[in-house]
């Protein structure tokens, strides 16, 4: 019996505040905190990865771009349209179903913009793009294909009316490593990148901590149950029926009391 008492040690955990909790509070932490923490951890981690791969990546790709004022020099359509042939890149939403665009031979016109801007006391001519250089080197706007080619044309025309009117000036961004391309706008600012990294990260860490506390609560319950069982074995006639609910909140004190009781019996 002495060996059983010595082997029954409190859970080794840095935060000992659980020792002061009642059994009801510890059980609630285990039953609610563990699953909720695990769900929060999974969702926030997934959100963290997705946002970092889209918004944060867009920021880091354009953070070295310098602001300038661009004036549209030419705005015209290339003879060959862009064919939507990659299922992984272009899709069509039809009747709430995602369908590969190439099944409909979908395409959209390639709008080419040339803009003029001043960089390092030099007037430069460059291709203009919406917010990041695309696969099609001369197309200023790359869109998600729709089933109807006329709708695709309207989308490109809307972009042209906003950014492609000859003579119109607006803020743009250039990279000193390549003066031949400018961006109309930045997809994600520094504040945007900070938010998509910090807040999901806080939720991920919070969910992980809650899950760990839920696991520790289970160990605490097992420990208290073990004390209760040993107490019943040592002095069954004195203590009567021992339950976790009747056990003192401080499990460490209970262990010390149990050791002294065993010595006196």
C-alpha positions as CSV (number, residue, x, y, z in Angstrom):
1,X,0.0,0.0,0.0
2,X,2.9,2.4,0.8
3,X,4.3,1.9,-2.7
4,X,0.9,2.7,-4.2
5,X,0.8,6.0,-2.3
6,X,4.3,6.9,-3.4
7,X,3.6,6.1,-7.0
8,X,0.5,8.3,-7.0
9,X,2.0,11.7,-7.8
10,X,0.3,14.9,-8.9
11,X,0.4,15.7,-12.6
12,X,3.5,17.6,-13.4
13,X,2.2,20.9,-14.9
14,X,3.6,24.4,-14.8
15,X,0.3,26.0,-13.9
16,X,-0.9,24.5,-10.6
17,X,-4.1,26.6,-10.4
18,X,-6.2,23.5,-11.3
19,X,-5.4,22.1,-7.8
20,X,-7.6,24.9,-6.3
21,X,-10.5,24.2,-8.7
22,X,-13.5,22.1,-7.7
23,X,-14.1,18.8,-9.4
24,X,-17.1,20.3,-11.3
25,X,-14.9,23.1,-12.7
26,X,-12.1,20.7,-13.7
27,X,-14.6,18.3,-15.3
28,X,-16.2,21.2,-17.2
29,X,-12.7,22.3,-18.5
30,X,-12.1,18.7,-19.7
31,X,-15.4,18.1,-21.4
32,X,-15.8,21.6,-22.9
33,X,-12.3,23.0,-23.2
34,X,-10.6,20.0,-24.9
35,X,-13.0,19.6,-27.9
36,X,-13.6,23.4,-28.3
37,X,-9.8,24.1,-28.1
38,X,-9.1,21.4,-30.7
39,X,-11.8,22.7,-33.1
40,X,-10.5,26.3,-32.7
41,X,-7.0,25.2,-33.3
42,X,-7.8,23.3,-36.5
43,X,-10.0,26.1,-37.9
44,X,-7.6,28.9,-37.1
45,X,-4.6,27.0,-38.3
46,X,-6.3,26.3,-41.6
47,X,-7.4,30.0,-41.8
48,X,-3.9,31.1,-41.0
49,X,-2.3,29.0,-43.8
50,X,-4.9,30.1,-46.4
51,X,-4.7,33.8,-45.6
52,X,-0.9,33.7,-45.4
53,X,-0.7,32.0,-48.8
54,X,-3.0,34.6,-50.4
55,X,-3.0,38.0,-48.8
56,X,0.3,37.9,-46.9
57,X,2.1,36.4,-50.0
58,X,0.7,39.2,-52.1
59,X,2.1,41.8,-49.7
60,X,5.6,40.3,-49.6
61,X,5.6,40.1,-53.4
62,X,4.9,43.8,-53.7
63,X,6.4,45.4,-50.6
64,X,9.4,46.7,-52.5
65,X,7.2,48.5,-55.0
66,X,7.5,52.3,-55.0
67,X,4.5,54.6,-55.4
68,X,4.4,56.8,-58.5
69,X,1.8,58.6,-60.8
70,X,1.1,56.8,-64.0
71,X,-0.6,58.2,-67.1
72,X,-2.2,55.9,-69.7
73,X,-0.5,56.2,-73.1
74,X,-2.2,53.4,-75.0
75,X,-5.1,51.1,-74.3
76,X,-6.0,48.4,-76.9
77,X,-7.0,44.8,-77.2
78,X,-4.6,42.2,-78.5
79,X,-5.7,40.1,-81.6
80,X,-5.6,36.8,-79.8
81,X,-7.9,36.3,-76.8
82,X,-6.9,34.4,-73.7
83,X,-8.2,30.8,-73.7
84,X,-9.4,29.4,-70.4
85,X,-7.8,26.0,-70.8
86,X,-6.5,25.3,-67.3
87,X,-9.1,23.6,-65.1
88,X,-7.1,24.3,-62.0
89,X,-7.0,28.1,-62.7
90,X,-10.2,28.9,-64.6
91,X,-13.6,27.6,-63.5
92,X,-17.2,28.4,-64.2
93,X,-20.0,28.4,-61.6
94,X,-23.1,27.0,-63.3
95,X,-26.1,26.0,-61.3
96,X,-24.2,26.1,-58.1
97,X,-21.7,23.6,-59.6
98,X,-18.0,24.3,-60.3
99,X,-17.2,23.3,-63.9
100,X,-14.0,23.4,-65.9
101,X,-14.1,26.4,-68.2
102,X,-12.5,24.6,-71.2
103,X,-15.6,22.5,-71.6
104,X,-17.3,25.7,-72.8
105,X,-14.4,27.0,-75.0
106,X,-14.5,30.1,-72.8
107,X,-12.1,33.0,-73.4
108,X,-11.7,36.7,-72.7
109,X,-10.0,39.6,-74.6
110,X,-6.5,40.5,-73.7
111,X,-6.3,44.2,-72.8
112,X,-2.8,45.8,-73.1
113,X,-2.1,49.0,-71.3
114,X,1.0,51.1,-71.7
115,X,1.6,53.8,-69.1
116,X,4.0,56.6,-68.5
117,X,5.6,57.4,-65.1
118,X,8.6,59.1,-63.6
119,X,11.1,57.1,-61.6
120,X,14.5,58.4,-60.4
121,X,14.1,61.6,-62.5
122,X,13.5,59.6,-65.7
123,X,10.3,59.2,-67.7
124,X,9.6,55.6,-68.3
125,X,7.1,53.5,-70.3
126,X,5.8,50.3,-68.9
127,X,3.1,47.7,-69.1
128,X,0.3,48.2,-66.6
129,X,-1.2,45.3,-64.6
130,X,-4.0,45.1,-62.1
131,X,-2.2,44.1,-58.9
132,X,0.4,41.5,-59.8
133,X,2.2,40.4,-62.9
134,X,0.3,37.6,-64.6
135,X,1.1,34.6,-66.7
136,X,0.1,36.4,-69.9
137,X,2.8,39.0,-70.2
138,X,0.9,41.7,-72.1
139,X,-2.6,41.3,-70.5
140,X,-3.3,44.0,-68.0
141,X,-6.3,42.1,-66.5
142,X,-6.6,38.4,-65.8
143,X,-10.0,37.3,-64.7
144,X,-12.0,34.2,-63.8
145,X,-13.7,33.0,-66.9
146,X,-17.5,32.9,-67.2
147,X,-19.6,30.7,-69.4
148,X,-20.8,33.5,-71.6
149,X,-18.0,35.3,-73.7
150,X,-20.1,38.5,-73.7
151,X,-20.0,38.6,-69.9
152,X,-16.2,38.1,-70.0
153,X,-15.9,41.1,-72.4
154,X,-18.0,43.2,-70.1
155,X,-15.7,42.4,-67.1
156,X,-12.7,43.5,-69.1
157,X,-14.4,46.6,-70.4
158,X,-15.3,47.6,-66.8
159,X,-11.6,47.3,-65.9
160,X,-10.6,49.3,-69.0
161,X,-13.1,52.1,-68.1
162,X,-11.5,52.4,-64.7
163,X,-7.8,52.0,-65.5
164,X,-7.4,52.1,-69.3
165,X,-8.7,55.5,-70.4
166,X,-5.9,57.2,-72.5
167,X,-4.7,60.3,-70.7
168,X,-6.0,59.4,-67.3
169,X,-3.5,59.6,-64.4
170,X,-3.6,57.7,-61.2
171,X,-1.4,56.3,-58.5
172,X,0.6,53.2,-59.5
173,X,3.5,51.2,-58.1
174,X,6.8,50.1,-59.8
175,X,9.7,47.9,-58.8
176,X,13.1,49.4,-59.3
177,X,14.4,45.9,-60.3
178,X,12.1,45.9,-63.3
179,X,10.9,49.3,-64.6
180,X,9.0,47.7,-67.5
181,X,6.0,46.7,-65.3
182,X,3.8,48.7,-63.0
183,X,0.9,47.7,-60.8
184,X,-2.4,49.7,-60.6
185,X,-2.8,48.9,-56.9
186,X,-1.4,46.7,-54.1
187,X,-3.7,43.8,-53.3
188,X,-2.6,43.7,-49.6
189,X,-1.1,46.5,-47.5
190,X,1.3,46.2,-44.6
191,X,-1.7,46.5,-42.1
192,X,-3.5,43.8,-44.1
193,X,-0.6,41.4,-43.9
194,X,-0.2,42.0,-40.2
195,X,-3.9,41.3,-39.5
196,X,-4.0,38.1,-41.5
197,X,-0.9,36.8,-39.7
198,X,-1.4,38.0,-36.1
199,X,-5.1,37.4,-35.4
200,X,-5.3,33.8,-36.8
201,X,-2.0,33.1,-35.0
202,X,-3.4,34.3,-31.7
203,X,-6.5,32.1,-32.2
204,X,-4.3,29.1,-33.1
205,X,-2.2,29.5,-30.0
206,X,-5.3,30.0,-27.9
207,X,-6.9,26.9,-29.2
208,X,-3.7,24.9,-28.6
209,X,-3.5,26.2,-25.0
210,X,-7.1,25.4,-24.3
211,X,-6.6,21.8,-25.7
212,X,-3.6,21.3,-23.4
213,X,-5.6,22.6,-20.4
214,X,-8.4,20.1,-21.3
215,X,-5.9,17.3,-21.3
216,X,-4.4,18.4,-18.0
217,X,-7.9,18.5,-16.5
218,X,-8.4,14.9,-17.5
219,X,-5.1,14.0,-15.7
220,X,-6.2,16.0,-12.7
221,X,-9.5,14.0,-12.5
222,X,-7.6,10.7,-12.8
223,X,-5.2,11.8,-10.0
224,X,-8.1,12.7,-7.7
225,X,-9.9,9.5,-8.4
226,X,-6.7,7.6,-7.6
227,X,-6.4,9.4,-4.2
228,X,-10.1,8.6,-3.5
229,X,-9.6,4.9,-4.2
230,X,-6.5,4.6,-2.1
231,X,-8.2,6.5,0.8
232,X,-11.0,3.9,0.8
233,X,-8.5,1.0,0.9
234,X,-6.5,2.5,3.8
235,X,-9.3,3.5,6.1
236,X,-12.6,2.1,4.7
237,X,-14.4,2.0,8.0
238,X,-13.6,5.6,8.9
239,X,-14.0,7.3,5.6
240,X,-16.9,5.2,4.3
241,X,-17.7,5.6,0.6
242,X,-15.2,7.9,-1.1
243,X,-16.2,9.8,-4.2
244,X,-14.4,12.4,-6.3
245,X,-17.2,14.9,-5.4
246,X,-16.4,14.5,-1.7
247,X,-12.7,14.9,-2.2
248,X,-11.1,18.1,-1.1
249,X,-10.3,20.6,-3.8
250,X,-6.6,20.6,-3.1
251,X,-5.4,17.2,-4.4
252,X,-1.8,17.8,-3.2
253,X,-3.0,18.3,0.4
254,X,-5.1,15.2,0.1
255,X,-2.1,13.2,-0.9
256,X,-0.2,14.4,2.2
257,X,-3.1,13.7,4.4
258,X,-3.4,10.2,2.9
259,X,0.3,9.5,3.6
260,X,-0.1,10.5,7.3
261,X,-3.3,8.4,7.6
262,X,-1.5,5.4,6.2
263,X,1.3,5.8,8.8
264,X,-1.2,5.9,11.7
265,X,-3.3,3.0,10.6
